[in-house]
Amino acid sequence: MLKIIYAGTPEFSVSALELLVKSGHEVVAVYTQPDRPAGRGRKLQPSPVKACALSHNLAVEQPVSFKELSDIQRLHSFQADLMVVAAYGILLPKIILDSPRLGCVNIHASLLPRWRGAAPIQRAILAGDERTGITLMQMDEGLDTGLMLAKAETPISVDMCAAELHDKLKIMGADLLLESLDDIESGRLTGEVQNESETSYAKKLTKQEALIDWNKSALELHREIRAFNPAPVSHTTFQGQPVKILQAQRGAEDCPQSPGHIMAHHKQGIEVCTGDGVLVISELQFSGKKAQPAGQVLNARSLLNEEFGS
């Protein structure tokens, strides 16, 4: 039985913690980021990982960083065999990486060395990757540069959005961790060095990046809409008001009108011209309204020959 410190913050990190609790290994402490204000009242809210930890009566630690000696000493006091990290969001200095007997392992949502960094799920979709997966990595001081201990792969279907891929990968990550723990404990996983010539960087997403440029191709916009769902959400304007585009498909290759022009609509979607091909919007959200299928939107108004982004 291993004594494990678990470090994670968002929903992605919860599945592995749940499996660790059930595994028979001892989770001696859970590290997560400090509570953040959220909602209309801006009240402090615990992270999904903290909520999970408290539900299992686990010790929770929430340092702002590991610059304070007291925080370093506190982590050392748990005398852990292993630290498991999944989307924690706080940089771990070498003194922390070296603290557990077996070091620190990270559950990373890409097939390293492709898509190191903050947004590997979304960047894989944006790039049109056909496959992605999980890499279990021995952490070092670099950004996702450590030895690769194990991998699990999955295809990215042509209509899969980031939310769906996220939910698939979080389960895969939890399963891969549990499958690997015995080999980590025994030292049978020695790790594979990453090929630096194959690296790519998954930078953090921005709201500005999700603003639709209708001069792009339908292929590019289809990938963006999928990648930015559920956040930051692809958006445009209609008659000067913001509109969120949540789901779309590629349509016909012929596009007789200018980019952004609504050339047709029907129950299945709203056909919009792009810089190359037609994009068929199937779900959208007008300002002050709930997200709706295109068919419901068209019951209340006609958009024919109008323009997005004008």
C-alpha positions as CSV (number, residue, x, y, z in Angstrom):
1,M,0.0,0.0,0.0
2,L,1.3,3.4,-1.0
3,K,1.0,6.6,1.0
4,I,-0.1,9.1,-1.7
5,I,-0.5,12.9,-1.8
6,Y,-2.9,13.9,-4.5
7,A,-2.8,17.3,-6.1
8,G,-5.5,18.6,-8.5
9,T,-8.1,21.4,-8.9
10,P,-10.7,21.1,-11.7
11,E,-13.3,18.5,-12.5
12,F,-10.8,16.7,-14.7
13,S,-8.9,15.7,-11.6
14,V,-11.8,14.3,-9.6
15,S,-12.0,10.9,-11.3
16,A,-8.5,9.8,-10.4
17,L,-8.9,10.9,-6.8
18,E,-12.2,8.9,-6.5
19,L,-10.4,5.8,-7.8
20,L,-7.4,6.3,-5.5
21,V,-9.8,6.4,-2.5
22,K,-11.3,3.1,-3.6
23,S,-8.0,1.5,-4.5
24,G,-6.8,0.5,-1.0
25,H,-3.8,2.9,-1.2
26,E,-3.7,5.6,1.5
27,V,-4.4,9.2,0.4
28,V,-2.6,11.1,3.2
29,A,-3.4,14.6,1.9
30,V,-5.1,16.4,-1.0
31,Y,-3.6,19.6,-2.4
32,T,-5.8,22.0,-4.4
33,Q,-5.8,25.6,-5.3
34,P,-7.4,28.1,-2.8
35,D,-11.1,28.7,-2.9
36,R,-12.2,31.2,-5.6
37,P,-15.1,33.6,-5.9
38,A,-17.8,32.4,-8.3
39,G,-21.4,32.9,-9.2
40,R,-23.5,36.1,-9.0
41,G,-22.8,36.7,-5.4
42,R,-19.0,36.1,-5.9
43,K,-18.9,33.9,-2.9
44,L,-15.8,31.7,-2.3
45,Q,-16.3,28.3,-3.8
46,P,-14.2,25.2,-3.2
47,S,-12.6,23.5,-6.2
48,P,-14.2,20.2,-7.5
49,V,-11.2,18.3,-6.0
50,K,-11.6,19.9,-2.6
51,A,-15.3,19.1,-2.6
52,C,-14.5,15.5,-3.4
53,A,-11.8,15.3,-0.8
54,L,-14.0,16.6,1.9
55,S,-16.7,14.1,1.0
56,H,-14.2,11.4,1.8
57,N,-12.9,13.1,5.0
58,L,-9.5,13.6,3.5
59,A,-7.0,16.2,4.7
60,V,-7.0,19.2,2.4
61,E,-4.2,21.7,1.9
62,Q,-4.5,24.9,-0.1
63,P,-1.2,26.8,-0.3
64,V,-1.0,29.7,-2.7
65,S,2.4,28.5,-3.8
66,F,5.4,26.6,-2.3
67,K,7.5,29.6,-1.6
68,E,6.9,29.6,2.1
69,L,9.0,27.3,4.2
70,S,6.0,26.3,6.3
71,D,4.2,25.0,3.3
72,I,7.2,22.9,2.2
73,Q,7.6,21.5,5.7
74,R,3.9,20.7,5.9
75,L,4.1,18.6,2.7
76,H,7.3,16.8,3.9
77,S,5.5,15.9,7.1
78,F,3.1,13.6,5.3
79,Q,6.1,11.3,4.4
80,A,4.4,10.2,1.2
81,D,5.7,7.5,-1.1
82,L,4.2,9.2,-4.2
83,M,2.6,12.4,-5.2
84,V,0.0,12.2,-8.0
85,V,-0.7,15.5,-9.9
86,A,-3.6,16.1,-12.3
87,A,-4.3,19.7,-13.5
88,Y,-3.2,21.2,-10.2
89,G,-2.3,24.6,-11.6
90,I,0.6,25.4,-9.2
91,L,4.2,25.1,-10.1
92,L,6.1,22.5,-8.0
93,P,9.7,23.4,-7.2
94,K,12.4,20.8,-7.1
95,I,12.3,20.5,-3.3
96,I,8.6,19.3,-3.6
97,L,9.3,17.1,-6.6
98,D,12.0,15.3,-4.6
99,S,10.0,15.0,-1.4
100,P,8.0,11.8,-2.0
101,R,10.1,8.6,-2.0
102,L,9.0,7.8,-5.6
103,G,8.7,11.4,-6.7
104,C,5.8,13.0,-8.5
105,V,3.8,11.6,-11.4
106,N,1.5,13.7,-13.6
107,I,-1.7,12.7,-15.5
108,H,-1.4,14.7,-18.7
109,A,-4.2,14.9,-21.3
110,S,-2.2,14.4,-24.4
111,L,0.2,12.0,-26.1
112,L,3.4,13.7,-25.1
113,P,5.6,15.3,-26.3
114,R,2.7,16.7,-28.4
115,W,0.7,19.4,-26.6
116,R,2.7,20.2,-23.5
117,G,1.0,23.0,-21.5
118,A,-2.3,24.3,-20.3
119,A,-4.9,23.4,-23.0
120,P,-3.9,20.1,-24.6
121,I,-7.5,18.9,-25.2
122,Q,-8.6,22.0,-27.0
123,R,-5.4,22.4,-29.0
124,A,-5.6,18.8,-30.3
125,I,-9.1,19.5,-31.7
126,L,-8.0,22.9,-33.2
127,A,-5.1,21.2,-35.0
128,G,-7.4,18.5,-36.4
129,D,-5.5,15.7,-34.6
130,E,-7.1,12.3,-35.3
131,R,-5.9,10.8,-32.0
132,T,-5.0,12.0,-28.5
133,G,-4.8,10.4,-25.1
134,I,-3.3,10.3,-21.7
135,T,0.4,10.3,-20.7
136,L,1.5,9.3,-17.2
137,M,4.7,11.2,-16.7
138,Q,7.4,11.3,-14.1
139,M,7.6,15.0,-13.2
140,D,10.7,17.1,-13.5
141,E,11.3,20.9,-13.3
142,G,10.4,21.5,-16.9
143,L,6.9,22.1,-18.4
144,D,5.6,18.5,-19.1
145,T,9.1,17.4,-20.0
146,G,9.6,14.4,-17.8
147,L,10.0,10.7,-18.5
148,M,6.9,9.1,-20.0
149,L,5.8,6.1,-17.9
150,A,2.6,4.9,-19.7
151,K,0.2,6.0,-22.4
152,A,-3.4,5.4,-23.4
153,E,-4.8,6.5,-26.8
154,T,-8.2,7.4,-28.1
155,P,-9.5,8.7,-31.5
156,I,-11.0,12.2,-31.8
157,S,-14.2,11.8,-33.8
158,V,-15.1,14.5,-36.4
159,D,-17.9,16.0,-34.3
160,M,-16.4,15.6,-30.8
161,C,-16.3,18.8,-28.7
162,A,-13.8,19.6,-26.0
163,A,-16.4,18.8,-23.2
164,E,-16.9,15.3,-24.6
165,L,-13.2,14.6,-25.0
166,H,-12.5,16.0,-21.5
167,D,-15.0,13.6,-20.0
168,K,-13.5,10.7,-21.9
169,L,-9.9,11.5,-21.0
170,K,-10.5,12.1,-17.3
171,I,-11.8,8.5,-17.0
172,M,-8.9,7.2,-19.1
173,G,-6.4,9.1,-16.9
174,A,-7.8,7.6,-13.7
175,D,-7.7,4.1,-15.1
176,L,-4.2,4.5,-16.5
177,L,-3.0,5.7,-13.1
178,L,-4.5,2.8,-11.2
179,E,-3.1,0.3,-13.8
180,S,0.4,1.7,-13.3
181,L,0.7,2.1,-9.5
182,D,2.0,-1.4,-8.8
183,D,4.7,-1.0,-11.6
184,I,5.6,2.4,-10.2
185,E,6.0,1.0,-6.7
186,S,8.1,-1.9,-7.9
187,G,10.3,0.2,-10.2
188,R,9.3,-1.7,-13.3
189,L,8.3,1.6,-15.1
190,T,11.6,3.1,-15.9
191,G,10.2,5.8,-18.3
192,E,10.9,6.9,-21.9
193,V,12.6,10.1,-22.8
194,Q,10.5,12.6,-24.8
195,N,11.6,13.4,-28.4
196,E,12.2,17.1,-28.3
197,S,11.8,17.4,-32.1
198,E,8.2,16.3,-31.8
199,T,7.1,18.8,-29.2
200,S,4.2,21.3,-29.5
201,Y,2.9,23.8,-26.9
202,A,-0.8,24.0,-25.9
203,K,-1.1,27.6,-24.7
204,K,-4.0,28.8,-22.6
205,L,-7.2,29.7,-24.4
206,T,-8.5,33.3,-24.5
207,K,-11.9,34.8,-25.2
208,Q,-10.5,36.9,-28.0
209,E,-9.3,33.7,-29.7
210,A,-12.9,32.4,-29.7
211,L,-14.2,35.4,-31.7
212,I,-15.3,34.0,-35.0
213,D,-13.5,35.2,-38.1
214,W,-16.0,34.3,-40.9
215,N,-13.1,34.7,-43.5
216,K,-11.7,31.4,-42.2
217,S,-12.8,28.2,-43.8
218,A,-15.7,26.1,-42.6
219,L,-13.3,23.4,-41.6
220,E,-11.3,25.8,-39.3
221,L,-14.5,27.2,-37.8
222,H,-16.0,23.8,-37.2
223,R,-12.8,22.8,-35.2
224,E,-12.9,26.1,-33.3
225,I,-16.5,25.7,-32.2
226,R,-15.8,22.2,-31.0
227,A,-12.6,23.2,-29.2
228,F,-14.2,26.2,-27.4
229,N,-17.2,24.3,-26.1
230,P,-17.8,24.6,-23.2
231,A,-15.3,27.5,-22.7
232,P,-14.6,30.1,-23.8
233,V,-17.3,29.5,-26.4
234,S,-17.1,30.6,-30.1
235,H,-18.9,33.9,-30.5
236,T,-19.9,36.5,-33.1
237,T,-22.4,39.3,-33.4
238,F,-25.8,39.6,-35.0
239,Q,-27.3,43.1,-35.5
240,G,-24.7,44.4,-33.1
241,Q,-25.5,42.0,-30.3
242,P,-23.3,39.1,-29.2
243,V,-24.2,35.5,-30.2
244,K,-22.6,32.3,-28.9
245,I,-22.2,29.4,-31.4
246,L,-22.2,26.1,-29.5
247,Q,-22.5,23.5,-32.2
248,A,-22.1,23.4,-36.0
249,Q,-21.3,21.0,-38.8
250,R,-19.6,21.5,-42.2
251,G,-22.0,22.0,-45.1
252,A,-21.7,22.4,-48.8
253,E,-18.4,23.4,-50.4
254,D,-20.0,26.0,-52.7
255,C,-20.4,29.3,-51.0
256,P,-22.0,32.0,-53.3
257,Q,-22.2,34.9,-50.8
258,S,-19.7,36.9,-48.7
259,P,-18.4,35.4,-45.4
260,G,-20.9,35.7,-42.6
261,H,-23.9,35.8,-44.9
262,I,-26.9,33.6,-43.9
263,M,-27.7,31.9,-47.2
264,A,-30.4,29.4,-45.9
265,H,-31.9,28.0,-42.8
266,H,-34.0,25.0,-41.9
267,K,-34.9,22.8,-38.8
268,Q,-31.4,21.2,-38.9
269,G,-29.4,24.4,-38.9
270,I,-28.5,27.9,-40.2
271,E,-26.3,27.8,-43.3
272,V,-23.6,30.6,-43.1
273,C,-21.0,31.4,-45.8
274,T,-17.4,31.3,-44.7
275,G,-14.1,32.1,-46.5
276,D,-14.2,28.5,-47.9
277,G,-17.4,26.5,-47.7
278,V,-20.6,26.6,-45.7
279,L,-20.9,26.2,-41.9
280,V,-24.3,24.9,-40.7
281,I,-25.0,26.1,-37.1
282,S,-27.1,23.7,-35.1
283,E,-27.1,25.3,-31.6
284,L,-26.6,29.0,-30.7
285,Q,-27.4,31.5,-27.9
286,F,-28.5,35.0,-28.5
287,S,-27.8,37.7,-25.9
288,G,-30.1,37.4,-22.8
289,K,-31.5,34.0,-24.0
290,K,-30.8,30.4,-23.3
291,A,-28.9,28.2,-25.7
292,Q,-31.3,26.8,-28.3
293,P,-31.3,24.4,-31.2
294,A,-31.4,26.3,-34.5
295,G,-34.9,24.9,-35.2
296,Q,-36.3,26.6,-32.1
297,V,-34.6,29.9,-32.9
298,L,-36.2,29.9,-36.4
299,N,-39.7,29.3,-34.9
300,A,-39.4,32.9,-33.5
301,R,-37.6,34.7,-36.2
302,S,-36.2,34.5,-39.7
303,L,-32.5,35.1,-40.3
304,L,-32.5,34.6,-44.0
305,N,-30.2,37.0,-45.9
306,E,-28.9,38.5,-42.6
307,E,-25.3,38.5,-41.6
308,F,-23.2,37.4,-38.7
309,G,-20.3,39.5,-37.7
310,S,-21.4,42.7,-39.4
